[in-house]
Amino acid sequence: MNYEDFDVVVPTHRKEKALKIIEDLKPIKVRHFDGTGYNSFSKLVNHVIISSDKEQIIWVSDKMVIKPVEVEKMMNLMNDKFSLVCFHNFNFFGFKKQLIREVGFWDERFVGGEMSDCDFLRRVKLKNLAVYMSFESYKIQEGSSWHGGNVYAFYKQKWLETDVCDYKLLPEETYKYDLGQSIECNWGTWEQSVYPEEHVKFYKLKKIESN
């Protein structure tokens, strides 16, 4: 495994938390991205992406307590059939920039820190790309750093959820961010996804459509 092919990032305004993770994950190189002043989780994700000179990015929340072996496993899965790999929802996740080229950037119309991950995951499902979702890594249980915003109201404007289908109602915005040249990825289809059994309704039984 060549660690240099991956950009492992701790985006946070709490530098001391980032430094602890950087130490814990040695010899894997980890960088701290200063999240001070962001009012949108989506914008923070997008800025981490465009700040990276690597194709493959791993996001580590400052609430995660992880070991190098967990990062290595994620790296391996990212180079398997999975377009998106999450070991504790979107607190610890990895992807290639090619996923963003195909799905689009995170939607910065979400102001605040929730629901934008639900939106992004549904957009990946719309593209019929395999994902790996689990809760195998440990996250410290503490309150969210994100407060306020429009996330729930905007999510309802963008998605209509029923018992059998999620309908995407709004188109994506276009952001003038440069991702560089596309690459070829041999991802599997959504039906090849790995996910917690309790979420079978969304991953297997529910349809998804876009207007």
C-alpha positions in Angstrom: 0.0 0.0 0.0 1.4 3.3 -1.1 0.3 5.9 1.4 1.5 8.7 -0.8 -1.4 8.0 -3.2 -3.9 9.2 -0.6 -4.6 12.5 1.1 -5.8 11.8 4.7 -7.3 15.0 6.1 -8.7 16.1 9.5 -10.9 19.1 8.8 -11.5 20.9 12.1 -11.3 24.2 13.9 -9.9 22.3 16.9 -6.2 22.0 16.0 -5.4 20.0 19.1 -7.8 17.3 18.1 -6.2 17.1 14.6 -2.7 16.9 16.1 -3.8 13.9 18.3 -5.1 12.0 15.2 -2.0 12.9 13.2 0.1 11.3 16.0 -2.2 8.3 16.3 -2.0 7.5 12.6 1.7 7.5 12.1 3.4 6.4 9.8 0.5 7.4 7.6 0.8 11.1 6.7 -2.2 13.1 7.8 -2.8 16.8 7.3 -5.0 19.3 9.2 -7.4 21.5 7.3 -8.5 24.5 9.3 -12.3 24.5 9.4 -12.6 27.7 11.3 -15.4 30.0 10.0 -17.3 27.6 7.8 -21.1 27.7 8.2 -21.7 24.9 5.7 -20.4 21.3 6.0 -20.9 21.0 2.2 -18.6 24.0 1.5 -16.0 22.6 3.9 -16.0 19.2 2.1 -15.7 21.0 -1.3 -12.8 23.1 -0.1 -11.0 20.1 1.3 -11.4 18.4 -2.1 -10.0 21.3 -4.1 -7.2 21.9 -1.7 -5.9 18.4 -2.3 -3.2 17.5 -4.8 -4.2 13.8 -4.6 -6.9 11.9 -6.5 -7.9 9.8 -3.4 -9.1 11.6 -0.3 -9.9 10.2 3.2 -11.8 12.5 5.6 -11.3 11.9 9.3 -13.6 13.8 11.8 -11.9 15.0 14.9 -14.3 12.9 16.8 -12.9 9.6 15.4 -10.6 7.3 17.4 -8.9 5.1 14.8 -5.8 3.2 14.1 -3.6 3.0 10.9 -5.0 -0.5 10.1 -8.5 1.0 9.7 -7.2 3.6 7.3 -5.3 0.9 5.4 -8.5 -1.2 5.1 -10.4 1.9 3.8 -7.6 2.5 1.2 -8.0 -1.1 0.0 -11.7 -0.8 -0.3 -11.4 2.4 -2.2 -9.4 0.6 -4.8 -11.9 -2.2 -5.0 -15.4 -1.8 -6.5 -16.7 0.9 -4.1 -17.0 4.5 -5.2 -17.5 5.6 -1.6 -16.3 4.0 1.7 -17.7 5.1 5.1 -16.6 3.5 8.4 -18.9 5.7 10.5 -21.2 7.5 8.2 -19.6 10.7 6.9 -17.3 11.1 10.0 -14.7 8.8 8.5 -15.0 8.3 4.7 -12.9 7.9 1.6 -13.5 8.5 -2.2 -11.8 9.4 -5.4 -12.2 12.8 -7.0 -13.7 10.9 -9.9 -16.8 10.4 -7.8 -17.2 14.1 -7.5 -16.7 14.5 -11.3 -19.5 12.1 -11.9 -21.9 13.0 -9.1 -21.1 16.7 -8.6 -19.8 18.6 -5.7 -21.5 18.7 -2.3 -24.5 21.1 -2.4 -23.5 24.3 -0.7 -27.1 25.4 -0.5 -27.2 23.3 2.7 -26.2 25.8 5.4 -25.3 23.9 8.5 -24.0 20.5 9.2 -26.7 17.9 8.6 -28.7 16.4 5.7 -26.1 17.3 3.0 -24.6 13.8 3.5 -28.1 12.2 2.9 -28.4 14.3 -0.2 -24.9 13.2 -1.5 -25.6 9.5 -0.8 -28.8 9.7 -2.7 -27.0 11.3 -5.6 -24.5 8.4 -5.6 -27.4 6.0 -5.7 -28.9 7.8 -8.7 -25.6 7.2 -10.5 -25.9 3.4 -9.6 -22.5 3.2 -8.0 -21.5 0.8 -5.3 -20.8 2.0 -1.7 -19.5 0.5 1.4 -21.2 1.7 4.6 -20.5 0.5 8.1 -20.1 1.6 11.7 -16.9 -0.4 12.3 -14.8 2.5 13.5 -15.2 4.3 16.9 -16.6 7.8 17.2 -16.6 9.8 20.4 -20.2 10.6 21.3 -20.4 14.4 21.7 -22.6 17.1 20.4 -22.3 18.5 16.9 -20.1 21.5 16.2 -22.7 22.6 13.6 -25.6 24.7 14.7 -28.5 26.5 13.0 -28.9 26.7 9.2 -31.5 25.7 6.7 -30.6 22.0 6.3 -34.0 20.4 7.0 -36.1 22.9 5.1 -33.8 22.8 2.1 -33.7 19.0 2.1 -37.5 18.9 1.8 -37.3 21.3 -1.1 -34.8 19.1 -2.9 -36.1 15.7 -2.1 -39.6 14.2 -1.8 -39.5 11.0 0.2 -42.2 8.3 0.1 -42.4 4.8 1.4 -41.3 3.3 -2.0 -39.2 6.0 -3.7 -37.1 9.2 -3.1 -37.7 11.8 -5.8 -35.0 14.5 -6.5 -36.8 17.7 -7.3 -34.0 20.3 -7.7 -31.1 20.2 -10.1 -27.5 20.6 -8.9 -25.7 23.9 -8.8 -22.5 24.3 -10.8 -19.4 25.3 -8.9 -16.3 26.7 -10.7 -13.9 24.3 -8.9 -11.1 22.6 -10.8 -10.8 18.8 -10.3 -8.3 18.1 -13.0 -8.5 15.3 -15.6 -10.9 12.4 -15.3 -9.7 8.9 -14.6 -11.2 5.5 -15.3 -12.7 3.7 -12.3 -14.1 0.2 -12.3 -16.8 0.6 -9.7 -19.5 -1.8 -9.1 -23.3 -1.1 -9.2 -25.5 0.0 -6.3 -26.8 -3.5 -5.9 -23.2 -4.6 -5.0 -23.1 -2.2 -2.1 -22.3 -3.3 1.5 -24.4 -1.7 4.2 -25.9 -2.3 7.7 -28.8 -4.8 7.6 -31.0 -2.3 9.5 -30.8 0.0 6.5 -31.9 -2.5 3.9 -35.0 -0.4 3.0 -33.0 2.5 1.6 -30.2 0.5 0.1 -32.2 -2.4 -1.4 -35.9 -1.9 -1.4 -36.4 1.8 -2.1 -36.3 3.3 -5.6 -34.7 6.6 -6.4 -35.7 9.0 -9.3 -34.8 12.5 -10.5 -37.1 15.0 -12.2 
